[in-house]
Amino acid sequence: MNVTFTKMTGAGNDFVVIDDRRRRIRNGPKAAKLLCDRKWGIGADGLLLLQKSRRAAYKMMYYNADGSYGGMCGNGGRCIAFYAFSGKIASRIHRFEALDHIYCATVSRTEVILTMKDPRNALLSLEIVLESNRLPVSFIDTGSPHVVVPIESLKGAASVDDVDVLRLGRMIRHHEHFAPSGTNVNFIERSGPNSIRVRTFERGVEDETLACGTGSIASAIMAARQWNIIPPVTVIPKSRMPLWVDFSEIDGSIRNVRLAGPAKVVYTGLVEL
């Protein structure tokens, strides 16, 4: 069958988006592996399927490039919200369902603001053994599990540019401490009074990505706690396209998390499945 798709990018995090309200995509994992392949398919970090929902304007189903179910994706959520508004599927301010949670999106001409789920399982001081060395890291679940590593924890790294993201990211992603599902990995440095730089190794993509929404949130929260940064935090990912993370800390818990940044249609097309 022929399927209409839209290629989108959220600060460099790219996706294939399909209106699947008629449920034509019978096998999401298989479709994701085919469509997201950068040599044999369209090429993307993940596949976003917009489906019907009884609880909100629509439901977002997100699959990583390797076909695994991705749960929530911050930049993916912003892209599908822009897609839904542009296609008159939803209003400028609307709610959508993803992974049994309702998210609120506000769409403007230049950016999308997404109200996120409250993070959980925050561990500011965690030590894992890596190559016979103890590595201090942080962990938090922001809709997806994320490890955050400040460059001060890495020997010989003066900035995130010096980090071997593929090698270290892969090792931490598969570390026994985070088994069996694994984790995403973010390497961070402070770049200003209220800004940080981030490089992210994404589980499911199994590579470094140009940006990661839930990773930016995780990095911003842990940076704020470690370096006393007052939100909102400007996050500069590898793409150099800024994202903004705002949140409140109430009785030691993180609440009212919002992720803001650009969402853009790259092109639309027809693909045979």
MARDREN-710200 format. One record per residue (C-alpha): residue number from 1; residue in three letters; x, y, z. Coordinates in steps of 0.05 Angstrom, whole numbers, plus 5000, padded with zeros to 4 digits. Example, Ala and Ser with C-alpha at 12.3 -4.5 7.8 and 13.67 -1.06 7.14 Angstrom:
2
{nr = 1 | rest = ALA | x = 5246 | y = 4910 | z = 5156} $
{nr = 2 | rest = SER | x = 5273 | y = 4979 | z = 5143} $
END
This chain:
273
{nr = 1 | rest = MET | x = 5000 | y = 5000 | z = 5000} $
{nr = 2 | rest = ASN | x = 5020 | y = 5072 | z = 4990} $
{nr = 3 | rest = VAL | x = 5024 | y = 5115 | z = 5052} $
{nr = 4 | rest = THR | x = 5030 | y = 5191 | z = 5057} $
{nr = 5 | rest = PHE | x = 5083 | y = 5213 | z = 5106} $
{nr = 6 | rest = THR | x = 5114 | y = 5277 | z = 5132} $
{nr = 7 | rest = LYS | x = 5187 | y = 5284 | z = 5150} $
{nr = 8 | rest = MET | x = 5197 | y = 5330 | z = 5210} $
{nr = 9 | rest = THR | x = 5252 | y = 5355 | z = 5254} $
{nr = 10 | rest = GLY | x = 5252 | y = 5382 | z = 5325} $
{nr = 11 | rest = ALA | x = 5318 | y = 5417 | z = 5338} $
{nr = 12 | rest = GLY | x = 5353 | y = 5364 | z = 5295} $
{nr = 13 | rest = ASN | x = 5316 | y = 5304 | z = 5325} $
{nr = 14 | rest = ASP | x = 5282 | y = 5278 | z = 5262} $
{nr = 15 | rest = PHE | x = 5219 | y = 5236 | z = 5253} $
{nr = 16 | rest = VAL | x = 5173 | y = 5205 | z = 5201} $
{nr = 17 | rest = VAL | x = 5102 | y = 5225 | z = 5219} $
{nr = 18 | rest = ILE | x = 5041 | y = 5187 | z = 5192} $
{nr = 19 | rest = ASP | x = 4967 | y = 5201 | z = 5202} $
{nr = 20 | rest = ASP | x = 4945 | y = 5131 | z = 5224} $
{nr = 21 | rest = ARG | x = 4874 | y = 5146 | z = 5248} $
{nr = 22 | rest = ARG | x = 4849 | y = 5092 | z = 5200} $
{nr = 23 | rest = ARG | x = 4899 | y = 5043 | z = 5230} $
{nr = 24 | rest = ARG | x = 4930 | y = 5024 | z = 5164} $
{nr = 25 | rest = ILE | x = 4998 | y = 5011 | z = 5196} $
{nr = 26 | rest = ARG | x = 4988 | y = 4940 | z = 5223} $
{nr = 27 | rest = ASN | x = 5059 | y = 4930 | z = 5247} $
{nr = 28 | rest = GLY | x = 5090 | y = 4993 | z = 5279} $
{nr = 29 | rest = PRO | x = 5158 | y = 4962 | z = 5296} $
{nr = 30 | rest = LYS | x = 5168 | y = 4934 | z = 5226} $
{nr = 31 | rest = ALA | x = 5146 | y = 5000 | z = 5194} $
{nr = 32 | rest = ALA | x = 5194 | y = 5039 | z = 5238} $
{nr = 33 | rest = LYS | x = 5254 | y = 4996 | z = 5220} $
{nr = 34 | rest = LEU | x = 5238 | y = 5003 | z = 5146} $
{nr = 35 | rest = LEU | x = 5221 | y = 5077 | z = 5144} $
{nr = 36 | rest = CYS | x = 5275 | y = 5102 | z = 5192} $
{nr = 37 | rest = ASP | x = 5332 | y = 5066 | z = 5156} $
{nr = 38 | rest = ARG | x = 5378 | y = 5121 | z = 5130} $
{nr = 39 | rest = LYS | x = 5403 | y = 5079 | z = 5071} $
{nr = 40 | rest = TRP | x = 5342 | y = 5039 | z = 5049} $
{nr = 41 | rest = GLY | x = 5284 | y = 5082 | z = 5076} $
{nr = 42 | rest = ILE | x = 5267 | y = 5154 | z = 5089} $
{nr = 43 | rest = GLY | x = 5314 | y = 5160 | z = 5148} $
{nr = 44 | rest = ALA | x = 5297 | y = 5185 | z = 5218} $
{nr = 45 | rest = ASP | x = 5309 | y = 5176 | z = 5292} $
{nr = 46 | rest = GLY | x = 5238 | y = 5149 | z = 5300} $
{nr = 47 | rest = LEU | x = 5168 | y = 5138 | z = 5273} $
{nr = 48 | rest = LEU | x = 5108 | y = 5177 | z = 5300} $
{nr = 49 | rest = LEU | x = 5039 | y = 5149 | z = 5287} $
{nr = 50 | rest = LEU | x = 4979 | y = 5195 | z = 5300} $
{nr = 51 | rest = GLN | x = 4920 | y = 5151 | z = 5321} $
{nr = 52 | rest = LYS | x = 4850 | y = 5163 | z = 5348} $
{nr = 53 | rest = SER | x = 4841 | y = 5173 | z = 5423} $
{nr = 54 | rest = ARG | x = 4780 | y = 5173 | z = 5467} $
{nr = 55 | rest = ARG | x = 4816 | y = 5214 | z = 5519} $
{nr = 56 | rest = ALA | x = 4847 | y = 5271 | z = 5478} $
{nr = 57 | rest = ALA | x = 4852 | y = 5301 | z = 5409} $
{nr = 58 | rest = TYR | x = 4894 | y = 5241 | z = 5386} $
{nr = 59 | rest = LYS | x = 4943 | y = 5188 | z = 5410} $
{nr = 60 | rest = MET | x = 5017 | y = 5188 | z = 5394} $
{nr = 61 | rest = MET | x = 5052 | y = 5121 | z = 5383} $
{nr = 62 | rest = TYR | x = 5127 | y = 5128 | z = 5380} $
{nr = 63 | rest = TYR | x = 5175 | y = 5075 | z = 5355} $
{nr = 64 | rest = ASN | x = 5251 | y = 5081 | z = 5355} $
{nr = 65 | rest = ALA | x = 5291 | y = 5071 | z = 5291} $
{nr = 66 | rest = ASP | x = 5307 | y = 4999 | z = 5313} $
{nr = 67 | rest = GLY | x = 5233 | y = 4983 | z = 5318} $
{nr = 68 | rest = SER | x = 5229 | y = 4984 | z = 5394} $
{nr = 69 | rest = TYR | x = 5171 | y = 5020 | z = 5428} $
{nr = 70 | rest = GLY | x = 5199 | y = 5087 | z = 5451} $
{nr = 71 | rest = GLY | x = 5145 | y = 5108 | z = 5500} $
{nr = 72 | rest = MET | x = 5148 | y = 5184 | z = 5505} $
{nr = 73 | rest = CYS | x = 5192 | y = 5228 | z = 5463} $
{nr = 74 | rest = GLY | x = 5195 | y = 5303 | z = 5479} $
{nr = 75 | rest = ASN | x = 5216 | y = 5328 | z = 5411} $
{nr = 76 | rest = GLY | x = 5171 | y = 5277 | z = 5378} $
{nr = 77 | rest = GLY | x = 5113 | y = 5303 | z = 5419} $
{nr = 78 | rest = ARG | x = 5128 | y = 5374 | z = 5397} $
{nr = 79 | rest = CYS | x = 5132 | y = 5353 | z = 5324} $
{nr = 80 | rest = ILE | x = 5068 | y = 5313 | z = 5324} $
{nr = 81 | rest = ALA | x = 5032 | y = 5372 | z = 5358} $
{nr = 82 | rest = PHE | x = 5056 | y = 5419 | z = 5302} $
{nr = 83 | rest = TYR | x = 5034 | y = 5367 | z = 5251} $
{nr = 84 | rest = ALA | x = 4965 | y = 5359 | z = 5283} $
{nr = 85 | rest = PHE | x = 4954 | y = 5434 | z = 5286} $
{nr = 86 | rest = SER | x = 4979 | y = 5446 | z = 5215} $
{nr = 87 | rest = GLY | x = 4934 | y = 5391 | z = 5189} $
{nr = 88 | rest = LYS | x = 4873 | y = 5418 | z = 5227} $
{nr = 89 | rest = ILE | x = 4869 | y = 5354 | z = 5268} $
{nr = 90 | rest = ALA | x = 4876 | y = 5394 | z = 5332} $
{nr = 91 | rest = SER | x = 4872 | y = 5466 | z = 5356} $
{nr = 92 | rest = ARG | x = 4931 | y = 5511 | z = 5372} $
{nr = 93 | rest = ILE | x = 4927 | y = 5491 | z = 5446} $
{nr = 94 | rest = HIS | x = 4908 | y = 5418 | z = 5452} $
{nr = 95 | rest = ARG | x = 4919 | y = 5354 | z = 5491} $
{nr = 96 | rest = PHE | x = 4944 | y = 5287 | z = 5465} $
{nr = 97 | rest = GLU | x = 4955 | y = 5218 | z = 5494} $
{nr = 98 | rest = ALA | x = 5021 | y = 5182 | z = 5497} $
{nr = 99 | rest = LEU | x = 5041 | y = 5122 | z = 5540} $
{nr = 100 | rest = ASP | x = 4978 | y = 5127 | z = 5583} $
{nr = 101 | rest = HIS | x = 4990 | y = 5201 | z = 5599} $
{nr = 102 | rest = ILE | x = 4957 | y = 5264 | z = 5573} $
{nr = 103 | rest = TYR | x = 5004 | y = 5319 | z = 5549} $
{nr = 104 | rest = CYS | x = 4986 | y = 5391 | z = 5534} $
{nr = 105 | rest = ALA | x = 5016 | y = 5426 | z = 5473} $
{nr = 106 | rest = THR | x = 5016 | y = 5500 | z = 5453} $
{nr = 107 | rest = VAL | x = 5034 | y = 5512 | z = 5380} $
{nr = 108 | rest = SER | x = 5059 | y = 5577 | z = 5351} $
{nr = 109 | rest = ARG | x = 5089 | y = 5595 | z = 5284} $
{nr = 110 | rest = THR | x = 5160 | y = 5586 | z = 5308} $
{nr = 111 | rest = GLU | x = 5158 | y = 5537 | z = 5366} $
{nr = 112 | rest = VAL | x = 5118 | y = 5486 | z = 5406} $
{nr = 113 | rest = ILE | x = 5114 | y = 5485 | z = 5482} $
{nr = 114 | rest = LEU | x = 5099 | y = 5417 | z = 5513} $
{nr = 115 | rest = THR | x = 5076 | y = 5407 | z = 5585} $
{nr = 116 | rest = MET | x = 5110 | y = 5343 | z = 5607} $
{nr = 117 | rest = LYS | x = 5097 | y = 5288 | z = 5657} $
{nr = 118 | rest = ASP | x = 5128 | y = 5298 | z = 5725} $
{nr = 119 | rest = PRO | x = 5195 | y = 5262 | z = 5727} $
{nr = 120 | rest = ARG | x = 5208 | y = 5205 | z = 5776} $
{nr = 121 | rest = ASN | x = 5263 | y = 5162 | z = 5806} $
{nr = 122 | rest = ALA | x = 5313 | y = 5219 | z = 5810} $
{nr = 123 | rest = LEU | x = 5381 | y = 5199 | z = 5837} $
{nr = 124 | rest = LEU | x = 5431 | y = 5256 | z = 5840} $
{nr = 125 | rest = SER | x = 5489 | y = 5216 | z = 5868} $
{nr = 126 | rest = LEU | x = 5499 | y = 5148 | z = 5835} $
{nr = 127 | rest = GLU | x = 5564 | y = 5111 | z = 5823} $
{nr = 128 | rest = ILE | x = 5574 | y = 5058 | z = 5770} $
{nr = 129 | rest = VAL | x = 5638 | y = 5020 | z = 5753} $
{nr = 130 | rest = LEU | x = 5662 | y = 5031 | z = 5682} $
{nr = 131 | rest = GLU | x = 5728 | y = 5003 | z = 5657} $
{nr = 132 | rest = SER | x = 5750 | y = 4989 | z = 5729} $
{nr = 133 | rest = ASN | x = 5737 | y = 5062 | z = 5748} $
{nr = 134 | rest = ARG | x = 5681 | y = 5090 | z = 5790} $
{nr = 135 | rest = LEU | x = 5640 | y = 5140 | z = 5751} $
{nr = 136 | rest = PRO | x = 5594 | y = 5189 | z = 5787} $
{nr = 137 | rest = VAL | x = 5530 | y = 5199 | z = 5748} $
{nr = 138 | rest = SER | x = 5457 | y = 5220 | z = 5759} $
{nr = 139 | rest = PHE | x = 5394 | y = 5185 | z = 5737} $
{nr = 140 | rest = ILE | x = 5322 | y = 5208 | z = 5725} $
{nr = 141 | rest = ASP | x = 5261 | y = 5183 | z = 5688} $
{nr = 142 | rest = THR | x = 5230 | y = 5240 | z = 5648} $
{nr = 143 | rest = GLY | x = 5184 | y = 5195 | z = 5607} $
{nr = 144 | rest = SER | x = 5244 | y = 5155 | z = 5586} $
{nr = 145 | rest = PRO | x = 5303 | y = 5134 | z = 5630} $
{nr = 146 | rest = HIS | x = 5364 | y = 5180 | z = 5627} $
{nr = 147 | rest = VAL | x = 5433 | y = 5179 | z = 5657} $
{nr = 148 | rest = VAL | x = 5467 | y = 5247 | z = 5662} $
{nr = 149 | rest = VAL | x = 5543 | y = 5252 | z = 5663} $
{nr = 150 | rest = PRO | x = 5577 | y = 5319 | z = 5677} $
{nr = 151 | rest = ILE | x = 5643 | y = 5326 | z = 5641} $
{nr = 152 | rest = GLU | x = 5678 | y = 5336 | z = 5708} $
{nr = 153 | rest = SER | x = 5667 | y = 5262 | z = 5720} $
{nr = 154 | rest = LEU | x = 5707 | y = 5243 | z = 5657} $
{nr = 155 | rest = LYS | x = 5782 | y = 5243 | z = 5657} $
{nr = 156 | rest = GLY | x = 5813 | y = 5283 | z = 5600} $
{nr = 157 | rest = ALA | x = 5748 | y = 5317 | z = 5579} $
{nr = 158 | rest = ALA | x = 5751 | y = 5393 | z = 5580} $
{nr = 159 | rest = SER | x = 5685 | y = 5400 | z = 5543} $
{nr = 160 | rest = VAL | x = 5630 | y = 5356 | z = 5514} $
{nr = 161 | rest = ASP | x = 5666 | y = 5361 | z = 5448} $
{nr = 162 | rest = ASP | x = 5721 | y = 5316 | z = 5477} $
{nr = 163 | rest = VAL | x = 5673 | y = 5260 | z = 5497} $
{nr = 164 | rest = ASP | x = 5672 | y = 5195 | z = 5458} $
{nr = 165 | rest = VAL | x = 5596 | y = 5193 | z = 5460} $
{nr = 166 | rest = LEU | x = 5589 | y = 5129 | z = 5419} $
{nr = 167 | rest = ARG | x = 5637 | y = 5087 | z = 5460} $
{nr = 168 | rest = LEU | x = 5619 | y = 5113 | z = 5530} $
{nr = 169 | rest = GLY | x = 5546 | y = 5121 | z = 5514} $
{nr = 170 | rest = ARG | x = 5540 | y = 5049 | z = 5489} $
{nr = 171 | rest = MET | x = 5576 | y = 5023 | z = 5551} $
{nr = 172 | rest = ILE | x = 5531 | y = 5061 | z = 5600} $
{nr = 173 | rest = ARG | x = 5468 | y = 5046 | z = 5559} $
{nr = 174 | rest = HIS | x = 5481 | y = 4971 | z = 5568} $
{nr = 175 | rest = HIS | x = 5510 | y = 4975 | z = 5638} $
{nr = 176 | rest = GLU | x = 5484 | y = 4920 | z = 5685} $
{nr = 177 | rest = HIS | x = 5459 | y = 4973 | z = 5734} $
{nr = 178 | rest = PHE | x = 5406 | y = 4993 | z = 5683} $
{nr = 179 | rest = ALA | x = 5389 | y = 4923 | z = 5658} $
{nr = 180 | rest = PRO | x = 5348 | y = 4896 | z = 5627} $
{nr = 181 | rest = SER | x = 5317 | y = 4955 | z = 5590} $
{nr = 182 | rest = GLY | x = 5378 | y = 4999 | z = 5589} $
{nr = 183 | rest = THR | x = 5381 | y = 5075 | z = 5590} $
{nr = 184 | rest = ASN | x = 5394 | y = 5137 | z = 5549} $
{nr = 185 | rest = VAL | x = 5458 | y = 5175 | z = 5565} $
{nr = 186 | rest = ASN | x = 5472 | y = 5250 | z = 5566} $
{nr = 187 | rest = PHE | x = 5539 | y = 5284 | z = 5574} $
{nr = 188 | rest = ILE | x = 5533 | y = 5356 | z = 5599} $
{nr = 189 | rest = GLU | x = 5574 | y = 5418 | z = 5613} $
{nr = 190 | rest = ARG | x = 5555 | y = 5487 | z = 5638} $
{nr = 191 | rest = SER | x = 5561 | y = 5539 | z = 5584} $
{nr = 192 | rest = GLY | x = 5531 | y = 5601 | z = 5618} $
{nr = 193 | rest = PRO | x = 5493 | y = 5625 | z = 5679} $
{nr = 194 | rest = ASN | x = 5429 | y = 5591 | z = 5656} $
{nr = 195 | rest = SER | x = 5452 | y = 5548 | z = 5598} $
{nr = 196 | rest = ILE | x = 5484 | y = 5479 | z = 5587} $
{nr = 197 | rest = ARG | x = 5511 | y = 5440 | z = 5529} $
{nr = 198 | rest = VAL | x = 5488 | y = 5368 | z = 5519} $
{nr = 199 | rest = ARG | x = 5508 | y = 5309 | z = 5476} $
{nr = 200 | rest = THR | x = 5461 | y = 5248 | z = 5478} $
{nr = 201 | rest = PHE | x = 5467 | y = 5174 | z = 5462} $
{nr = 202 | rest = GLU | x = 5396 | y = 5150 | z = 5450} $
{nr = 203 | rest = ARG | x = 5372 | y = 5080 | z = 5467} $
{nr = 204 | rest = GLY | x = 5333 | y = 5051 | z = 5408} $
{nr = 205 | rest = VAL | x = 5369 | y = 5095 | z = 5358} $
{nr = 206 | rest = GLU | x = 5434 | y = 5065 | z = 5386} $
{nr = 207 | rest = ASP | x = 5473 | y = 5125 | z = 5365} $
{nr = 208 | rest = GLU | x = 5485 | y = 5198 | z = 5382} $
{nr = 209 | rest = THR | x = 5427 | y = 5242 | z = 5361} $
{nr = 210 | rest = LEU | x = 5428 | y = 5316 | z = 5344} $
{nr = 211 | rest = ALA | x = 5378 | y = 5330 | z = 5400} $
{nr = 212 | rest = CYS | x = 5335 | y = 5294 | z = 5451} $
{nr = 213 | rest = GLY | x = 5275 | y = 5325 | z = 5486} $
{nr = 214 | rest = THR | x = 5269 | y = 5280 | z = 5547} $
{nr = 215 | rest = GLY | x = 5345 | y = 5280 | z = 5551} $
{nr = 216 | rest = SER | x = 5346 | y = 5356 | z = 5551} $
{nr = 217 | rest = ILE | x = 5296 | y = 5356 | z = 5608} $
{nr = 218 | rest = ALA | x = 5337 | y = 5306 | z = 5648} $
{nr = 219 | rest = SER | x = 5401 | y = 5345 | z = 5636} $
{nr = 220 | rest = ALA | x = 5369 | y = 5411 | z = 5655} $
{nr = 221 | rest = ILE | x = 5340 | y = 5384 | z = 5720} $
{nr = 222 | rest = MET | x = 5405 | y = 5351 | z = 5741} $
{nr = 223 | rest = ALA | x = 5446 | y = 5412 | z = 5721} $
{nr = 224 | rest = ALA | x = 5400 | y = 5457 | z = 5761} $
{nr = 225 | rest = ARG | x = 5409 | y = 5413 | z = 5822} $
{nr = 226 | rest = GLN | x = 5483 | y = 5404 | z = 5815} $
{nr = 227 | rest = TRP | x = 5502 | y = 5475 | z = 5794} $
{nr = 228 | rest = ASN | x = 5445 | y = 5514 | z = 5826} $
{nr = 229 | rest = ILE | x = 5419 | y = 5539 | z = 5759} $
{nr = 230 | rest = ILE | x = 5352 | y = 5575 | z = 5764} $
{nr = 231 | rest = PRO | x = 5302 | y = 5552 | z = 5710} $
{nr = 232 | rest = PRO | x = 5285 | y = 5562 | z = 5655} $
{nr = 233 | rest = VAL | x = 5348 | y = 5528 | z = 5629} $
{nr = 234 | rest = THR | x = 5373 | y = 5537 | z = 5558} $
{nr = 235 | rest = VAL | x = 5397 | y = 5471 | z = 5531} $
{nr = 236 | rest = ILE | x = 5444 | y = 5470 | z = 5471} $
{nr = 237 | rest = PRO | x = 5445 | y = 5400 | z = 5439} $
{nr = 238 | rest = LYS | x = 5493 | y = 5376 | z = 5385} $
{nr = 239 | rest = SER | x = 5450 | y = 5410 | z = 5331} $
{nr = 240 | rest = ARG | x = 5463 | y = 5477 | z = 5365} $
{nr = 241 | rest = MET | x = 5389 | y = 5492 | z = 5360} $
{nr = 242 | rest = PRO | x = 5368 | y = 5513 | z = 5431} $
{nr = 243 | rest = LEU | x = 5314 | y = 5481 | z = 5472} $
{nr = 244 | rest = TRP | x = 5285 | y = 5511 | z = 5535} $
{nr = 245 | rest = VAL | x = 5266 | y = 5472 | z = 5597} $
{nr = 246 | rest = ASP | x = 5225 | y = 5503 | z = 5653} $
{nr = 247 | rest = PHE | x = 5202 | y = 5470 | z = 5717} $
{nr = 248 | rest = SER | x = 5186 | y = 5481 | z = 5791} $
{nr = 249 | rest = GLU | x = 5214 | y = 5446 | z = 5851} $
{nr = 250 | rest = ILE | x = 5160 | y = 5435 | z = 5904} $
{nr = 251 | rest = ASP | x = 5178 | y = 5399 | z = 5969} $
{nr = 252 | rest = GLY | x = 5239 | y = 5368 | z = 5936} $
{nr = 253 | rest = SER | x = 5199 | y = 5342 | z = 5876} $
{nr = 254 | rest = ILE | x = 5202 | y = 5368 | z = 5805} $
{nr = 255 | rest = ARG | x = 5135 | y = 5393 | z = 5779} $
{nr = 256 | rest = ASN | x = 5106 | y = 5433 | z = 5721} $
{nr = 257 | rest = VAL | x = 5159 | y = 5413 | z = 5670} $
{nr = 258 | rest = ARG | x = 5154 | y = 5448 | z = 5602} $
{nr = 259 | rest = LEU | x = 5196 | y = 5436 | z = 5540} $
{nr = 260 | rest = ALA | x = 5199 | y = 5490 | z = 5486} $
{nr = 261 | rest = GLY | x = 5234 | y = 5493 | z = 5419} $
{nr = 262 | rest = PRO | x = 5227 | y = 5492 | z = 5344} $
{nr = 263 | rest = ALA | x = 5188 | y = 5440 | z = 5304} $
{nr = 264 | rest = LYS | x = 5192 | y = 5441 | z = 5228} $
{nr = 265 | rest = VAL | x = 5165 | y = 5403 | z = 5168} $
{nr = 266 | rest = VAL | x = 5222 | y = 5383 | z = 5123} $
{nr = 267 | rest = TYR | x = 5181 | y = 5351 | z = 5067} $
{nr = 268 | rest = THR | x = 5121 | y = 5307 | z = 5052} $
{nr = 269 | rest = GLY | x = 5118 | y = 5247 | z = 5007} $
{nr = 270 | rest = LEU | x = 5088 | y = 5179 | z = 4989} $
{nr = 271 | rest = VAL | x = 5121 | y = 5114 | z = 5009} $
{nr = 272 | rest = GLU | x = 5103 | y = 5043 | z = 4990} $
{nr = 273 | rest = LEU | x = 5095 | y = 4994 | z = 5048} $
END
